Amino acid sequence: MPTFLIQASYTPEGLKGVEREGGTGRRAATEKLVESLGGRVESFYFAFGADDVIIIADLPDNRTAAAVGLAVNADGHIQSRTTVLISPEELDAAAKTSVAFRAPGT
């Protein structure tokens, strides 16, 4: 199952919700969402800096990850971005894959 890094920032209204619900409440809501789509939250952390939340989650496919991103961002309380992660073994396999690449202008 593909793994994704989700980095999110709360709007001021979203932060008010976190204050009411608590950090463990947000983690539970995230786990419920991901599990309802056939995935698993590997880790969930709050952070200082540009991102308020860092999540690593396994989701069935890119389509599912995109659906989560669309739903979360459309709500307006959270702005998130999603990065596909690959394992070292996947990178090893990619390095062994022949690619017919031609640089621009060559």
C-alpha positions in Angstrom: 0.0 0.0 0.0 1.4 3.4 -0.9 2.7 5.7 1.9 2.0 9.4 2.0 3.4 12.4 4.0 0.6 14.8 4.8 1.6 18.2 6.0 -1.2 20.5 7.2 -1.7 24.0 8.7 -4.9 25.1 10.5 -6.7 28.3 9.7 -7.6 30.4 12.8 -11.1 28.8 12.8 -9.5 25.3 12.5 -7.3 26.1 15.5 -10.4 27.0 17.6 -11.7 23.5 16.8 -8.4 21.9 17.9 -8.6 23.9 21.2 -12.1 22.5 21.8 -11.5 19.0 20.6 -7.9 18.5 21.7 -4.9 16.9 20.0 -6.0 13.4 20.7 -9.4 14.2 19.3 -7.9 15.3 16.0 -5.7 12.3 15.9 -8.7 10.0 16.4 -10.7 11.8 13.7 -7.8 11.4 11.3 -7.5 7.7 12.1 -11.2 7.2 11.6 -11.1 8.9 8.2 -8.0 7.0 7.0 -9.3 3.7 8.2 -12.7 4.2 6.6 -10.9 4.4 3.3 -8.9 1.2 3.9 -5.8 2.9 5.1 -3.7 3.2 8.3 -2.2 6.1 10.1 1.5 5.2 10.8 2.2 8.4 12.7 0.5 11.7 13.7 2.4 14.6 15.2 1.7 18.3 15.9 4.6 20.5 15.1 6.0 24.0 15.5 6.7 26.1 12.4 5.0 26.3 9.0 3.1 23.0 9.5 0.8 22.4 12.4 0.4 18.7 11.7 2.6 16.0 10.2 1.0 12.7 9.3 2.4 9.6 7.7 -0.4 7.3 6.4 -0.8 4.3 4.2 -3.7 4.7 1.7 -4.9 2.3 -1.0 -3.8 4.4 -3.9 -3.1 7.9 -5.3 -6.8 8.4 -6.1 -7.7 7.9 -2.4 -5.0 10.2 -1.3 -6.2 12.9 -3.8 -9.8 12.5 -2.5 -8.6 13.0 1.1 -6.7 16.1 0.0 -9.6 17.5 -1.9 -12.1 17.0 1.0 -9.7 18.4 3.7 -8.7 21.5 1.7 -12.3 22.2 0.4 -13.5 22.5 4.0 -11.5 25.6 4.6 -10.3 24.8 8.2 -7.1 23.1 7.1 -4.6 23.6 4.2 -2.7 20.4 3.5 -0.3 19.1 0.9 0.5 15.5 0.2 3.7 13.9 -0.8 4.0 10.3 -2.1 6.8 8.4 -0.2 8.7 5.5 -1.5 10.7 2.9 0.4 14.5 2.3 0.0 13.6 -1.0 -1.8 11.3 0.9 -4.2 14.1 3.3 -5.0 16.5 0.3 -5.6 14.0 -1.1 -8.1 13.6 2.3 -9.8 17.4 2.7 -10.1 17.4 -0.7 -12.0 14.7 0.4 -14.4 15.9 1.4 -17.9 14.6 4.8 -19.0 15.1 6.2 -22.5 15.6 9.8 -21.6 16.9 12.5 -23.9 17.9 15.8 -22.4 16.4 18.9 -23.9 18.4 20.2 -26.9 20.4 17.0 -27.3 
